Amino acid sequence: MTTSVHQRIADELGVAERQVRAAVDLLDGGATVPFIARYRKEATGMLDDAQLRALEERLRYLRELDERRAAVLESIRSQGKLDEALEAQIMAADSKARLEDIYLPYKPKRRTRAQIAREAGLEPLADQLLADPTLDPRATAAGFVAEDRGVADPTAALDGARAILVERFAEDADLIGSLREQMWTRGRLVARVRDGQEQAGAKFADYFDFSEPYTKLPSHRILAMFRGEKEGMLDLTLDPEEAPVEEGGPVGPTRYETEIAARFDVADQGRPADRWLSDTVRWAWRTRILIHLAADLRMRLWQAAEEEAVRVFAANLRDLLLAAPAGTRPTMGLDPGLRTGVKVAVVDATGKVVATETIYPHEPRRQWDQSVDTLARLARVHGVELVAIGNGTASRETDKLAVDLIRLHPDLNLTKVMVSEAGASVYSASAYASQELPGLDVSLRGAVSIARRLQDPLAELVKIDPRSIGVGQYQHDLAENKLSRSLDAVVEDCVNAVGVDVNTASAPLLTRVSGISAGLAENIVLHRDANGPFRSRRALKDVPRLGPKAFEQCAGFLRIPGGDDPLDASSVHPEAYPVVRRILASTGGELSGLIGKSTLLKALRPTDFVDDTFGLPTVTDIIGELEKPGRDPRPAFRTAAFADGVEKISDLTPGMLLEGVVTNVAAFGAFVDVGVHQDGLVHVSAMSKTFVKDPRDVVKPGDVVRVKVLDVDVPRKRISLTLRLDDEADARPQRGDGGAGRAAGGGSGGGGRGDRGDADRRTSRGGQPRQGRGGSGTAAPTGAMADALRRAGLDKGLGGR
């Protein structure tokens, strides 16, 4: 690691080099980002988790760049072509693209026409004509004719000389770098429908005749067009100019050809070789450089779109994981189904399964009254407070069942909540589910998961591969490593931000705690099962393979409520307990008389307790934690109050004011559940009176919001909503958002429940696809999400694959 790398990251993050150096040293020493952000603030100068994640990602890139730089230097050195100037140029390369541009002339390649021409002795001819355009090309070339070397005549000699110059022009690193940036700022992506694919590719209709500058393309459009090309419906062209040249317009060298010519002092001054050299420049641009740059910019577009899609997925996943937990309340989970019945699971306040059942209220058995009676009996016997309903097939009908249950048995005081099922089938069939619920049929495990998701979304969702939780857009098209790395970081940050009760946490949840591997998590659970609950954090050291380093990393994030030491239930790290003891000594009281005493704690001066080990940031955090020990950063649980009498889409009328829950946020807007089994779309242009660049700046999944109905299209199951409650009904949101969405979210890549990684898909409430558990067939998604997907070219594979 060189100082230049540290300084470069520091400049990019806008922090001091010493902060970066300290963070890198900690990361290299095995510390995790959550640990560094929480417990090493003095060392890093208070870098937060977002800065540390950016630092970590940038460090990975720059180290990969250094590895590639070393390989390039070794390759050129082995060829005997490395001089001081070239080495300095390579050492100064600040990106992989720049490094590859420099390496291109030296990169081992198959024999090219230029190499063959050099072997035939034609490089002097190329040099002479480039250096002295007053020479006559054919006359000069005549002196290089040599049939024994394959140069039959002057024409062949000139062709060879041209091949040499074309390669020279195309491998000039500074020129290529400049042309690439110009093409990026001036060019545009052009999409056309392939001949005869108008009907088959109808879902890509927005891109049948489309063009937009590279710099203005939002990620969801880029990915949609690339998907259309991959499916054989669209032809994409990377045009280097802002607009096409009109027929009959001026014909001459392009600005790119002009720059190439200027770089090599080629100019048409009427000299004998000028025409030949100008043609060589044009040939180099059209046959080599343009093709090369188009490939580079295609990759650049893809990487930028992929990065944004990963960011959206990660942001939505964070919101879902940090959604408000209902808490320790007995809950009944209903996994809806028609022919196969509704699977019922009751879990107690701790999430333990206490009862399961399968009821058949729907077609074909229609045991409605019997089903209500069964649910009422289970609720009464087990003191159920909440009913969690999965949002999959038959969720609408099952929700009506819950409505009847609540209406006929008001004494039960039940509250029903619709819960996302995304990824539930992945959990049900997993090895961990078999281990966790060994005596339970696979079909019933989903109902257990649905109930537990309501109690504690974070604790339950960590059991599922993040990619199977459908809150991303285009995740099937993204690089698996990059997506997994980002999502794993989100899960790790969320788990450690909330903290984990070590005496109740599952192995998958413990695995996400700083410093705990999968094997170590299993050891903690086994030790807990064999020896009973942990009474102190110190007892964690008795767990096999939990050494000093692991203890340092994990101890502060593990909670032991009701243990021997009240501090073990807080986020105060054991290494900082001496600070608390000093605080107690200064107040002359007991710990029980200090915790939660805001007036007393606010009167303390943190600087009085700073020493050589613990600085002001840590002491300030400790005092804040003592004020509210073990506080949960997640919001308080609340449910939307759906309007009475509004149960299906036909009940909606423009102008209605409703309360709903945000189910998903995409680049073009947000989807809101208003209780009619079909999410409505709040387009980004209907979110605020002011311009909204990112819908997540306004709402997040799980938010309870007030909306107004603007428009209802019952046949197509489309609901248009607005957050601006003074908007007039039937006033469609403006679509001129410069890329946030086209039509009703068209041009976007989903970003909702419709683009998830479940292998077996069914149709969720309102037509949203979801994973299945019994093979009930596959239905095409409908409604606002489906319309958005269709316009973006994303509905294929989400229904009717």
C-alpha positions in Angstrom: 0.0 0.0 0.0 1.5 3.3 -1.0 0.9 6.8 0.3 -0.5 7.8 -3.0 -3.3 5.4 -2.7 -4.1 6.6 0.8 -4.0 10.2 -0.3 -6.2 9.5 -3.4 -8.9 7.8 -1.3 -8.7 10.7 1.2 -9.2 13.2 -1.5 -12.1 11.4 -2.9 -13.8 11.1 0.5 -12.9 14.6 1.5 -11.1 13.4 4.7 -7.5 13.5 6.0 -4.9 10.9 4.8 -4.3 9.8 8.4 -8.0 8.8 8.7 -7.7 6.7 5.6 -4.5 5.1 6.8 -5.9 4.2 10.2 -9.0 2.7 8.6 -7.0 0.7 6.1 -4.8 -0.6 8.9 -7.8 -1.7 10.9 -9.5 -3.4 7.9 -6.2 -5.2 7.1 -6.0 -6.3 10.7 -9.4 -8.1 10.4 -11.7 -5.4 11.8 -15.1 -5.1 10.3 -16.8 -1.9 9.1 -19.5 -1.9 11.8 -16.8 -2.4 14.5 -14.6 0.4 13.2 -17.5 2.8 12.7 -18.8 2.2 16.3 -15.8 1.6 18.4 -12.7 3.1 16.7 -13.9 6.6 16.1 -10.8 8.2 17.6 -8.5 6.2 15.3 -10.4 7.1 12.1 -11.5 10.6 13.0 -15.2 9.6 13.2 -15.5 8.0 9.7 -19.1 6.7 9.5 -20.1 3.3 8.1 -21.1 4.8 4.7 -17.6 6.4 4.4 -16.0 3.2 5.5 -17.9 1.2 2.9 -16.9 3.6 0.2 -13.3 3.5 1.4 -13.4 -0.3 1.4 -14.8 -0.6 -2.1 -12.3 2.0 -3.4 -9.4 0.3 -1.7 -10.4 -3.0 -3.4 -10.4 -1.2 -6.8 -7.0 0.5 -6.3 -5.4 -2.7 -5.0 -6.7 -4.5 -8.1 -5.3 -1.7 -10.2 -1.9 -2.1 -8.5 -1.9 -5.8 -9.2 -2.7 -5.2 -12.8 0.0 -2.5 -13.0 2.6 -4.9 -11.7 1.5 -7.5 -14.3 1.7 -4.9 -17.1 5.2 -3.8 -16.0 6.4 -7.4 -15.9 4.9 -8.1 -19.4 6.6 -5.1 -21.0 9.8 -5.7 -19.2 10.0 -9.3 -20.4 9.6 -7.9 -24.0 12.7 -5.7 -23.4 10.6 -2.6 -24.2 10.3 -0.9 -20.8 12.1 2.4 -20.5 11.9 5.1 -17.7 9.4 7.2 -19.6 7.0 4.3 -20.2 7.4 3.1 -16.6 6.6 6.5 -15.3 3.5 6.7 -17.6 2.3 3.3 -16.3 2.9 4.2 -12.6 0.9 7.4 -13.1 -2.1 5.6 -14.6 -5.0 6.4 -12.3 -7.7 4.0 -13.7 -7.9 0.6 -15.2 -9.0 2.1 -18.5 -6.0 4.4 -18.7 -3.6 1.5 -17.8 -5.1 -0.7 -20.6 -4.8 2.2 -23.1 -1.0 2.4 -22.3 -0.6 -1.3 -22.4 -2.4 -1.8 -25.7 0.6 -1.5 -28.0 2.6 -4.0 -25.9 -0.2 -6.4 -25.2 0.5 -9.9 -26.8 -1.9 -10.4 -29.6 -2.4 -12.5 -32.7 -0.4 -11.5 -35.7 -2.0 -8.4 -37.1 -1.8 -6.9 -40.6 0.4 -4.3 -39.1 2.8 -6.8 -37.7 3.0 -8.7 -41.0 3.7 -5.3 -42.8 6.5 -4.6 -40.3 8.0 -8.0 -41.0 7.9 -7.2 -44.7 9.9 -4.0 -44.0 7.2 -1.5 -44.6 7.4 0.6 -41.4 10.0 3.0 -43.0 7.5 3.6 -45.8 4.8 4.5 -43.2 7.2 6.7 -41.3 8.4 8.5 -44.4 4.9 9.4 -45.7 3.7 10.5 -42.3 6.8 12.7 -41.7 7.0 14.2 -45.3 3.6 14.5 -47.1 5.4 16.1 -50.0 6.4 12.6 -51.1 4.3 10.9 -53.7 2.8 7.8 -52.1 3.0 5.4 -55.1 6.4 6.5 -56.2 7.8 6.1 -52.7 6.0 2.8 -52.3 7.6 1.4 -55.5 11.0 1.3 -53.6 9.5 -1.1 -51.1 8.2 -3.7 -53.5 9.7 -7.1 -52.7 7.9 -10.2 -53.9 10.0 -12.5 -51.7 8.5 -10.7 -48.7 4.9 -10.7 -50.0 4.9 -7.1 -51.3 3.9 -7.6 -54.9 3.4 -4.0 -56.0 3.1 -0.4 -54.7 -0.5 -0.9 -53.9 0.3 -3.7 -51.5 3.1 -1.7 -50.0 0.7 1.2 -49.3 -1.8 -1.1 -47.8 0.8 -2.4 -45.4 2.0 1.1 -44.5 -1.7 2.1 -43.9 -2.2 -0.9 -41.6 0.9 0.2 -39.6 -0.4 3.8 -39.2 -3.9 2.6 -38.4 -2.6 0.5 -35.5 -0.3 3.4 -34.4 -3.2 5.8 -34.3 -5.5 3.3 -32.5 -3.0 2.6 -29.8 -2.0 6.1 -28.8 -3.1 6.1 -25.1 -3.5 9.9 -24.8 -5.5 10.2 -28.0 -7.8 7.2 -27.2 -8.4 8.6 -23.7 -9.4 12.0 -25.0 -11.6 10.6 -27.8 -13.4 8.3 -25.3 -14.3 11.2 -23.0 -15.5 13.3 -25.9 -17.7 10.4 -27.2 -19.1 9.9 -23.7 -20.1 13.6 -23.4 -21.3 14.0 -27.0 -22.6 10.6 -28.0 -26.0 8.8 -27.6 -27.4 5.4 -27.4 -29.8 4.5 -30.2 -32.3 1.7 -30.1 -34.3 0.3 -33.0 -36.7 -2.7 -33.2 -35.3 -5.6 -35.2 -37.1 -6.4 -38.4 -40.1 -8.6 -37.8 -39.9 -8.3 -34.0 -42.6 -5.6 -33.5 -45.2 -8.0 -32.2 -42.9 -10.4 -30.2 -41.0 -7.4 -28.7 -44.1 -5.3 -27.9 -43.0 -5.0 -24.3 -40.0 -3.0 -25.5 -42.2 -0.7 -27.6 -40.8 2.4 -25.9 -37.4 1.6 -27.4 -38.5 0.8 -31.0 -37.3 4.2 -32.1 -35.3 5.7 -29.3 -32.2 7.7 -28.7 -30.8 9.6 -25.7 -27.4 11.0 -24.7 -25.2 8.7 -22.7 -24.9 11.2 -19.9 -28.7 11.5 -19.5 -29.7 7.8 -19.6 -31.0 6.5 -16.2 -29.9 3.1 -15.2 -33.3 1.4 -15.6 -33.5 2.4 -19.3 -29.9 1.2 -20.0 -30.7 -2.2 -18.5 -34.0 -2.4 -20.2 -32.5 -1.8 -23.6 -29.6 -4.2 -23.0 -32.2 -6.8 -22.0 -34.1 -6.1 -25.2 -31.0 -6.6 -27.2 -30.2 -9.8 -25.4 -33.6 -11.2 -26.1 -33.2 -10.4 -29.8 -35.8 -7.7 -30.0 -33.7 -4.5 -30.2 -30.6 -3.4 -32.1 -28.4 -0.9 -30.2 -26.0 1.5 -31.7 -23.5 3.7 -29.8 -23.6 6.8 -31.9 -20.6 9.2 -31.3 -22.6 12.3 -32.2 -25.4 14.1 -30.3 -27.7 13.9 -33.3 -27.8 12.1 -36.7 -26.4 14.0 -39.7 -29.3 15.0 -41.9 -29.4 13.7 -45.5 -27.9 16.2 -47.8 -26.0 17.8 -44.9 -22.3 18.6 -45.0 -20.0 15.7 -45.7 -16.5 15.8 -44.3 -14.3 14.6 -41.5 -15.9 14.2 -38.2 -14.6 16.1 -35.2 -13.0 12.8 -34.0 -11.2 12.4 -37.3 -10.1 16.0 -37.1 -8.6 15.3 -33.6 -6.8 12.2 -34.8 -5.3 14.1 -37.8 -4.2 17.0 -35.5 -2.5 14.5 -33.2 -0.3 13.2 -36.0 0.1 16.5 -38.0 -2.1 15.3 -40.8 -3.6 18.1 -42.8 -4.9 18.5 -46.4 -2.7 21.2 -47.9 -2.7 19.8 -51.4 0.6 17.9 -51.0 0.9 14.5 -52.7 0.5 12.3 -49.6 -2.2 14.4 -47.9 -5.1 12.6 -49.4 -3.7 9.2 -48.6 -3.0 10.2 -45.0 -6.5 11.7 -44.6 -8.0 8.5 -45.9 -5.8 6.6 -43.4 -7.1 8.7 -40.5 -10.7 8.1 -41.7 -10.0 4.3 -42.0 -8.4 4.2 -38.5 -11.5 6.0 -37.0 -14.1 3.9 -38.6 -12.6 0.5 -38.6 -10.6 0.5 -35.3 -11.0 3.4 -33.0 -14.8 3.8 -33.1 -15.4 0.1 -32.7 -13.0 0.0 -29.7 -14.5 3.1 -28.1 -18.1 1.8 -28.6 -17.2 -1.4 -26.8 -15.6 0.7 -24.0 -18.6 2.9 -23.6 -21.0 0.0 -23.7 -19.2 -1.4 -20.7 -19.1 2.0 -19.1 -22.9 2.3 -19.5 -23.4 -1.1 -18.2 -21.2 -0.6 -15.2 -22.9 2.8 -14.3 -26.3 1.2 -14.7 -25.3 -1.8 -12.7 -23.9 0.3 -9.9 -27.1 2.3 -9.7 -29.2 -0.9 -9.7 -27.1 -2.3 -6.9 -27.4 0.9 -5.0 -31.2 0.9 -5.3 -31.4 -2.8 -4.3 -29.2 -2.2 -1.3 -31.1 0.9 -0.2 -34.5 -0.9 -0.4 -33.1 -3.9 1.4 -31.8 -1.7 4.2 -35.3 -0.1 4.6 -36.9 -3.5 4.6 -34.5 -5.0 7.2 -34.8 -1.9 9.4 -38.6 -1.9 9.1 -40.5 -1.5 12.4 -40.8 -4.8 14.3 -44.2 -5.6 15.8 -42.2 -7.0 18.7 -42.9 -9.8 21.2 -46.6 -10.3 20.5 -48.2 -13.7 19.8 -48.8 -13.8 16.0 -50.7 -15.9 13.6 -49.2 -16.3 10.1 -51.5 -17.1 7.1 -49.8 -18.4 3.9 -52.7 -18.0 1.4 -53.6 -20.7 -1.1 -56.6 -21.9 -3.1 -56.7 -25.6 -3.9 -54.0 -26.5 -1.5 -55.5 -24.5 1.4 -54.4 -21.7 3.6 -51.5 -22.7 5.8 -51.8 -21.4 9.4 -49.0 -21.1 12.0 -49.2 -19.6 15.4 -46.0 -18.4 17.1 -45.7 -17.2 20.6 -44.1 -13.9 21.7 -40.6 -15.4 21.3 -41.3 -16.8 17.8 -41.7 -20.4 18.9 -44.2 -22.4 16.9 -47.2 -23.4 19.2 -49.8 -24.5 16.6 -50.2 -25.2 12.9 -53.2 -25.9 10.8 -54.4 -26.1 7.2 -57.8 -24.6 6.4 -59.8 -24.6 3.1 -62.0 -21.5 3.0 -61.7 -21.0 -0.8 -62.5 -22.9 -3.9 -63.0 -25.8 -4.4 -63.9 -26.8 -0.8 -65.3 -23.4 0.4 -65.2 -24.3 4.1 -65.5 -20.6 5.0 -67.4 -20.7 8.4 -65.4 -23.7 9.5 -62.1 -21.9 8.7 -63.2 -18.7 10.6 -64.1 -20.9 13.6 -60.7 -22.6 13.5 -58.8 -19.3 13.3 -60.9 -17.9 16.2 -60.1 -21.0 18.3 -56.4 -20.8 17.7 -56.3 -17.1 18.4 -58.2 -17.5 21.7 -56.2 -20.4 22.9 -52.8 -18.8 22.2 -53.7 -15.2 22.9 -52.9 -14.1 19.4 -52.8 -10.3 18.9 -51.6 -10.0 15.3 -52.6 -11.8 12.0 -49.9 -11.7 9.3 -51.2 -12.5 5.9 -48.8 -13.4 3.1 -49.2 -11.3 -0.1 -49.3 -14.2 -2.5 -51.9 -16.1 -4.5 -55.3 -15.9 -2.8 -54.1 -13.1 -0.5 -57.2 -11.1 -1.4 -59.6 -13.9 -0.5 -57.6 -14.7 2.7 -57.7 -11.0 3.7 -61.5 -11.2 3.5 -61.4 -14.2 5.7 -59.4 -12.2 8.3 -61.9 -9.3 8.0 -64.7 -11.8 8.8 -62.7 -13.2 11.7 -62.2 -9.7 13.2 -65.8 -8.7 12.6 -67.3 -11.9 14.1 -65.0 -12.0 17.1 -64.3 -8.5 18.2 -63.4 -9.7 21.7 -60.1 -11.1 20.3 -58.9 -7.6 19.5 -57.0 -8.8 16.4 -55.0 -6.6 14.0 -54.4 -7.9 10.5 -51.3 -6.9 8.5 -50.3 -7.8 5.0 -46.7 -9.2 4.9 -44.4 -9.6 1.9 -43.6 -13.2 1.1 -40.6 -12.5 -1.0 -38.1 -15.3 -0.6 -40.3 -17.4 1.7 -40.1 -20.5 -0.5 -36.3 -20.2 -0.5 -36.3 -20.3 3.3 -38.9 -23.1 3.5 -36.8 -25.4 1.4 -33.5 -24.4 3.0 -31.3 -26.7 5.1 -31.6 -24.2 7.9 -35.4 -24.4 7.9 -35.2 -28.1 8.1 -32.9 -27.8 11.1 -34.9 -25.1 12.7 -38.4 -26.6 12.1 -37.5 -30.4 11.8 -41.0 -31.8 12.4 -42.8 -29.3 10.3 -44.0 -29.9 6.7 -42.3 -27.6 4.1 -45.7 -26.1 3.2 -46.2 -24.9 6.8 -42.8 -23.4 7.2 -43.7 -20.5 5.0 -46.6 -19.5 7.4 -44.1 -19.6 10.3 -41.8 -17.3 8.4 -44.6 -14.9 7.6 -45.6 -14.6 11.3 -42.0 -14.1 12.4 -41.4 -11.5 9.7 -44.1 -9.4 11.3 -42.6 -9.8 14.8 -39.0 -9.0 13.7 -38.3 -8.5 10.0 -34.5 -8.3 10.5 -34.2 -11.5 12.5 -36.3 -13.5 10.0 -35.0 -12.1 6.7 -31.4 -12.7 7.6 -32.2 -16.4 7.1 -32.7 -15.8 3.4 -30.2 -15.0 0.6 -30.6 -11.2 0.2 -30.9 -11.6 -3.6 -34.1 -13.6 -3.0 -35.8 -10.7 -1.3 -37.5 -8.9 -4.2 -36.8 -5.3 -3.6 -34.4 -4.7 -6.4 -34.5 -3.8 -10.1 -32.9 -6.0 -12.7 -31.1 -8.1 -10.1 -31.1 -11.1 -12.5 -28.9 -9.1 -14.9 -26.3 -7.9 -12.3 -22.9 -9.3 -11.6 -23.4 -11.8 -8.8 -20.2 -11.0 -6.9 -20.8 -7.2 -6.9 -24.5 -7.6 -5.9 -23.8 -10.1 -3.2 -20.9 -8.0 -1.7 -23.2 -5.0 -1.5 -26.2 -6.8 -0.1 -24.1 -8.7 2.4 -22.6 -5.3 3.6 -26.2 -3.9 4.0 -27.3 -6.9 6.1 -24.1 -6.7 8.2 -24.6 -3.0 8.9 -28.3 -3.4 9.7 -27.8 -6.3 12.1 -25.0 -4.6 14.0 -26.8 -1.3 14.1 -29.7 -3.0 15.9 -27.7 -5.4 18.0 -28.5 -9.0 18.7 -29.8 -10.8 21.8 -27.2 -13.6 22.0 -29.6 -15.8 24.0 -32.4 -15.9 21.4 -30.6 -15.2 18.1 -30.5 -17.8 15.4 -27.3 -19.0 13.8 -28.0 -17.0 10.6 -28.5 -13.9 12.6 -25.4 -14.4 14.7 -23.4 -15.0 11.5 -24.1 -11.4 10.5 -22.6 -10.0 13.7 -19.2 -8.4 13.4 -16.4 -11.0 13.8 -18.6 -14.1 13.9 -18.3 -16.7 11.1 -20.8 -19.3 10.3 -18.9 -21.9 12.2 -18.5 -19.7 15.2 -22.2 -18.9 15.2 -23.0 -22.6 15.3 -20.6 -23.0 18.3 -22.4 -20.2 20.1 -25.8 -21.9 19.6 -24.5 -25.3 20.6 -22.8 -23.8 23.8 -26.1 -22.0 24.6 -28.1 -25.2 24.2 -25.7 -27.2 26.3 -25.1 -24.8 29.1 -28.1 -22.6 29.2 -28.4 -18.8 28.5 -25.3 -16.7 28.7 -25.2 -14.6 31.9 -22.5 -12.3 30.8 -20.5 -11.2 27.8 -17.4 -12.5 29.5 -18.9 -16.0 29.3 -18.7 -15.8 25.5 -15.0 -16.5 25.9 -15.9 -20.0 26.9 -17.3 -20.8 23.4 -14.9 -22.9 21.4 -12.9 -21.0 18.8 -14.2 -17.6 20.1 -10.8 -16.0 20.7 -9.7 -12.5 21.7 -10.0 -11.0 18.2 -13.5 -12.4 17.6 -14.5 -11.3 21.1 -13.2 -7.8 20.4 -15.2 -7.6 17.2 -18.5 -9.0 18.3 -18.9 -8.3 22.1 -20.3 -4.8 21.7 -23.0 -5.9 19.3 -24.2 -8.9 21.4 -26.8 -8.1 24.1 -27.6 -10.0 27.2 -30.8 -8.6 28.7 -31.3 -9.6 32.4 -27.7 -10.8 32.8 -25.3 -10.3 35.6 -24.1 -6.9 34.4 -26.6 -4.3 33.1 -24.0 -3.0 30.8 -24.1 -6.3 28.9 -27.5 -5.3 27.6 -26.2 -2.1 26.1 -23.9 -1.2 23.2 -21.1 -0.1 25.5 -18.2 -2.3 24.6 -16.7 -4.4 27.4 -13.3 -2.8 26.8 -14.9 0.6 27.8 -16.5 -0.6 31.0 -13.7 1.1 33.0 -15.0 4.4 31.7 -18.4 3.6 33.1 -16.8 2.7 36.4 -15.0 6.1 36.5 -18.3 7.8 35.8 -19.9 5.9 38.7 -17.0 6.9 41.0 -17.6 10.5 40.1 -21.3 10.4 40.8 -20.9 8.2 43.9 -23.8 6.0 43.0 -24.7 2.6 41.7 -25.1 1.6 38.1 -28.8 1.1 38.5 -29.1 4.6 39.7 -27.3 5.9 36.7 -28.8 4.1 33.7 -31.7 6.0 32.2 -31.2 9.1 34.4 -31.2 11.8 31.7 -30.8 14.7 34.0 -27.9 13.3 35.8 -26.1 12.1 32.7 -26.6 15.3 30.8 -25.0 17.2 33.7 -21.7 15.2 33.2 -18.8 16.7 31.2 -17.5 14.0 28.8 -14.1 15.6 28.8 -13.6 14.7 32.4 -13.5 11.0 31.5 -11.2 11.1 28.4 -7.9 9.3 28.8 -5.2 8.0 26.5 -7.3 5.0 25.4 -10.8 6.5 25.1 -11.3 9.8 23.5 -14.2 12.3 23.5 -16.3 10.5 20.7 -16.3 7.2 22.7 -17.1 8.8 26.0 -19.9 10.8 24.4 -21.3 7.6 22.9 -21.1 5.9 26.3 -23.0 8.6 28.1 -25.6 8.6 25.4 -26.0 4.8 25.6 -26.4 5.0 29.4 -29.2 7.4 28.9 -31.1 5.0 26.6 -29.4 1.6 26.9 -29.9 -1.0 24.1 -32.1 1.4 22.2 -33.5 0.1 18.9 -32.8 2.4 15.9 -35.9 1.1 14.1 -39.1 3.1 14.0 -42.1 2.2 16.2 -44.5 -0.3 14.8 -47.7 1.0 13.3 -50.2 -0.2 10.7 -52.2 1.6 8.1 -55.8 2.1 8.8 -57.4 1.0 5.5 -60.7 2.7 4.7 -63.9 0.8 5.5 -65.8 -0.4 2.5 -62.7 -0.1 0.3 -61.7 -3.7 -0.4 -61.3 -4.0 -4.2 -60.1 -1.8 -7.0 -63.6 -1.1 -8.2 -64.3 0.5 -4.8 -61.8 3.2 -5.6 -62.9 6.5 -7.1 -60.8 9.5 -8.1 -60.5 12.0 -5.3 -60.5 9.5 -2.4 -58.1 10.2 0.4 -56.6 7.0 1.8 -54.0 5.7 4.1 -51.6 3.1 2.8 -48.2 1.4 3.2 -45.3 1.9 0.8 -44.4 -1.6 -0.5 -41.6 -0.7 -2.8 -39.6 2.2 -4.2 -38.3 2.3 -7.7 -36.5 4.9 -9.7 -39.7 6.1 -11.2 -41.9 6.3 -8.1 -43.3 4.3 -5.2 -45.9 1.5 -5.0 -48.5 1.9 -2.2 -50.8 -0.8 -0.7 -54.2 0.9 0.0 -56.0 -2.3 1.0 -57.5 -3.3 -2.4 -55.0 -6.1 -3.2 -53.5 -4.0 -6.0 -50.7 -1.6 -5.3 -51.1 1.9 -6.7 -48.3 3.9 -8.2 -47.2 7.3 -7.0 -45.1 8.5 -9.8 -42.0 10.5 -8.9 -43.6 13.6 -10.3 -46.6 13.3 -7.9 -44.5 13.0 -4.7 -43.7 16.6 -3.9 -44.3 20.2 -5.0 -40.6 20.4 -5.6 -38.4 18.4 -8.0 -37.6 14.9 -6.6 -34.4 13.3 -7.9 -34.6 10.1 -5.9 -38.0 8.8 -4.7 -36.3 7.4 -1.6 -35.7 10.9 -0.4 -39.5 11.1 0.1 -40.6 7.6 1.1 -39.2 4.3 2.0 -40.7 0.7 2.0 -42.8 0.3 5.1 -43.8 3.9 5.5 -47.4 4.6 6.3 -48.6 7.5 4.0 -51.7 9.5 3.1 -52.5 9.4 -0.6 -55.1 10.7 -3.0 -56.5 8.6 -5.8 -55.9 10.4 -9.2 -57.1 7.8 -11.6 -58.4 4.2 -11.6 -58.2 1.8 -14.6 -60.1 -1.3 -13.4 -59.6 -3.5 -16.6 -55.9 -3.0 -16.5 -55.7 -2.9 -12.7 -53.9 0.4 -12.7 -54.2 2.9 -9.8 -52.6 6.3 -10.0 -52.0 8.0 -6.7 -50.4 11.2 -5.4 -48.8 12.3 -2.2 -49.8 15.9 -3.0 -53.3 15.8 -1.4 -54.4 19.1 -3.0 -53.9 17.6 -6.5 -57.0 17.4 -8.6 -58.4 13.9 -9.3 -58.0 12.7 -12.9 -54.9 14.9 -13.2 -52.3 12.5 -14.4 -48.8 13.2 -13.1 -46.4 14.9 -15.5 -44.0 12.4 -17.1 -41.3 14.9 -18.1 -38.9 13.8 -15.5 -35.9 13.5 -17.6 -35.4 9.8 -17.0 -37.2 8.9 -13.8 -39.9 7.1 -15.6 -41.8 6.9 -18.9 -45.6 6.8 -18.9 -46.8 4.9 -15.8 -43.3 4.1 -14.7 -42.3 2.8 -18.1 -38.7 2.8 -19.0 -38.0 1.5 -15.6 -36.7 -1.8 -14.7 -39.2 -2.8 -12.2 -37.5 -2.4 -8.9 -40.4 -4.0 -7.2 -41.8 -7.3 -6.2 -41.8 -8.2 -9.9 -38.1 -8.6 -10.4 -37.1 -11.1 -7.7 -34.9 -14.1 -7.7 -37.5 -16.8 -6.9 -37.3 -19.9 -9.1 -41.0 -20.8 -8.8 -43.2 -17.8 -9.4 -46.9 -17.3 -8.8 -48.9 -14.2 -8.8 -49.1 -12.1 -5.7 -51.8 -9.7 -4.6 -52.7 -7.5 -7.5 -50.8 -9.6 -10.0 -47.3 -9.1 -8.6 -45.2 -12.2 -9.2 -43.9 -14.1 -6.2 -42.3 -17.4 -5.4 -44.6 -20.5 -5.2 -44.7 -23.5 -3.0 -46.9 -25.9 -4.7 -46.9 -25.3 -8.4 -50.1 -23.4 -8.8 -49.0 -22.3 -12.2 -47.6 -19.0 -13.4 -49.7 -15.9 -14.2 -48.6 -12.7 -15.8 -48.2 -9.7 -13.6 -50.8 -7.0 -14.0 -51.5 -3.6 -12.7 -49.2 -0.6 -12.2 -46.1 -2.7 -11.6 -46.8 -4.9 -14.6 -47.4 -1.9 -16.8 -44.1 -0.4 -15.7 -42.3 -3.7 -16.3 -44.0 -4.1 -19.7 -43.0 -0.7 -20.9 -39.5 -1.3 -19.7 -39.4 -4.7 -21.4 -39.2 -6.6 -18.1 -42.3 -8.6 -17.9 -40.9 -11.6 -19.8 -40.0 -14.2 -17.3 -42.1 -12.7 -14.6 -45.2 -14.3 -15.7 -45.6 -17.0 -18.3 -42.0 -17.8 -18.6 
